[in-house]
């Protein structure tokens, strides 16, 4: 049976994860804060059901629960290692293992949701798959529900790329985690699950994402936040 490090160890890995993600997504904290504020304004209240797609170790879900402690939050990811970290740190959150590259991910996700978040996630998918994904995500939303997509979008204002100093932060994080004995079984499971996957590194403008969402049936596309080549877009069902 796979195990994870103790609570203190998990807290450290999740803290280091956020440090790493801030390297790849400058303004990450401000982007999420802007998104949660926009969701409150759109609903006139705190969303009751939230899905975090590609939620990894649950750091975004934790921020959501800090702001909306009564929310029912689901974290969906394909990675068993990251979901195990979420389960340890956030037992109040529901976790779902699913591959958003496959159309059947929607049945695993459940719903309906007031808010679906996809932060630094869609760039893993190729262009045609992203178009289909928007339509699938729309079906997970309650009437007037919101989809928020945050990712690299080149029409956002540029900024200097932070220097990582040698090995990239992603590789450093996973290399260090591999030295944790309690993660061995989960890392083996992860290797099998991800063996046929590869990131498309798809990047498109806010205009492209807005058009793809509109064709999928979304309305009221807005851009609550833009910074350093990244943007957060919100779409209403």
N, C-alpha and C positions, 0 to 999 in steps of 0.2 A: 504493500500500500504506500502510495506517494505521500510524503510529508513536506512541510515547509518549515523554515526557521521560526523561532519564537517570535512573539509579538514585537519585541525590540528590533530583531533582525529584519522583519518585514517592514517595519517603519523606516528603517535606514534605506532599504532597497527602494521603497516607494519615494522617499525624499530625494534620493539620487536620480530616480527616474524623472522627477519633475525638473531637476537641475538640467538633465540632459535635454528634455523637451523644450526648455526655454532657450537652449542653444539653437535648436532647429526652428523654433517658432517665437521670434522676438515679440514681446508684448503679449505673451500668452495669458498672463493673469488679467491684464486689462481687457483682452478679447473676451474671456469667459465672463468677466463681470459685466461687460456691455451686453453680452448675450442674455444673461439672466435678467438684467434690468429690462431689456426689450421684451422678454417673454412675460414678465409681470405686467408690463404696460399693455401688451397685446391682449392678455387674458383678463386684465383687471384684478388679478389675484395671483397667488402662487400656483403654478401647475401642480396637479395632484399625481400624475403618472408621467414618469420621465424615462426615456430609453437612451442610453449612451452607447452608440455604435462604435466598435473599435475602442472600447473604454479601457483596455489594458489593465493595469493594476489598480484601477478604481480611484485615481487621484482626482479626476474630474467629478466623478460621482460623489466623492467626499466633499468637494466644494459645493456641489448642488445641495447635499444634505445639511451642510452648515448653514446655508441660506434658507433652505426649505426643509426643516427637520421632519415635517409630517408627510413629505413626498414619498411615493412608492417608486423606487429607482431600480432599474434593470440595467446591468452592464453586459453587453454582448461582445464577444471576441472569439477568435479562432484559437488563441494561444492558451494552452492549459497552464503554463507557468504563470502568466500574468493573471489569469482568473483565480488561481490558487492564492496569489497575493491579495487579491480583492476579497476573497472569501474569509481570509484570516483577519484583514483589517476592517472590513465592513460587513459583518454578519447580517446587518439589517438590510443590505442590498441583495437583490436577486441576481444571480449570474446565469448566463446562457452561452453555451459554446456553439458557434455557428460561423460559417464561411460566407461573407457577403458577396463573394465572387459567384456563388451558386444561387439561383433563383429561390430555392427552398428555404433560404435563411429567414424569410418572412414568417413562415409557419412556426419556427422555433422562437421567434421574438415575442409573439403574443400581441397584446394590445387590447383596445386602442389606447394611444398615448396622447397626452396634451402637448408634449414636447419631445422631439427626437433630435438628439445631438450627434453630429459626425465631425469630430475635430481631428485634423491631421490623419484622415482615414481614406478619403476617396482617391487620393493620389496613388493608392495601391492598385486601383482598377484601371483597365484600359478604357479609352474614350467611349466606345459603344456600350460597354458594360455600365459605365456611369449613367448614361442616358436611361437605360432600363432600370437602374437602381433608384433613380428619382421616382419613377412611377411606382415601384414596389414600396418605397418608404412612404409615399402618400397614403397607401392603403392601410398603413399602421396607425395613422393619426385619427383622432376623434374629430368631429366637425369643428372647424375653425382652429384645429391644432396647428402647431408650428414645427417646421423642420429648420434646423440651423446647421449650416455647413461652414466649417472654418478650415482653410487650407491655403497652400501657396497659390496666389492669384497675381500674375505679373503686372497688372495695372495698378496694384496698390503701391503707395510711395516706397521707394527703395531705401535701404539703409546699409551701412557697412556690415559685411558678414563677420560675426564673431569668430575669433581664431580658437581652434580646439587644442593646439599644441601637440602635434604628432598624431597618434591614433585617434580616429573619430570617436566622439562620445558614445555613440550606439555600440560600437565594437567593444569599447572599454567596459561599458555596463554589463554586457552579456558575458564577456570574458571573466569579469570579477564574479558574476553570479555562478558561473560554471565551477568555481572553486568552493562553492558551498555544498558540502556533502549531502545535506538533506534535500537538495534540489535535483539530485542525479536522475531519479526515476522520471520526474516531471520533464526534465530536459530531454531525456530519451523520447518521451511521448511527444514533446514539442517537435523534435527533429523529424519524426515520422509524419506528424500532421502538416508540417510546412515543407515537406520534401518536394512537393509538386507545385509549390507556389512561388511567385516571383513578383516583386513590385513593378508595376508599369511606370512608376514615377510620372504619372500624368499630371500636367499642369495646364490650366486654362484660365481665361480672364473671368472677371465677374459678369461681363456681358454673356459669355458662353454659358456659364452656370445658370444665369437668369433665364436664358432662352431654353436650356434643357429642362429646367424646372417648369417653365410655362407650358412647354409641350407635354409635360407629364400631368398637367392639370392644376399646378399651383398658381396662386395669385399673390399680389402684394409683395413682390420681391423688394427687400430693403437691404442695406449694407450698414449694420450697426457699428462696425469697426473695421478700420484699415490701417495697416502699419507694416513697414519693412517687407514689402512684397507678399504679405499675407492679408487675407480679409475674412470676415465673418459675414455670411449672408443668411437672411431669414426669409422663409417662404410660408405662406399661409395656405392651408388646405382649402 
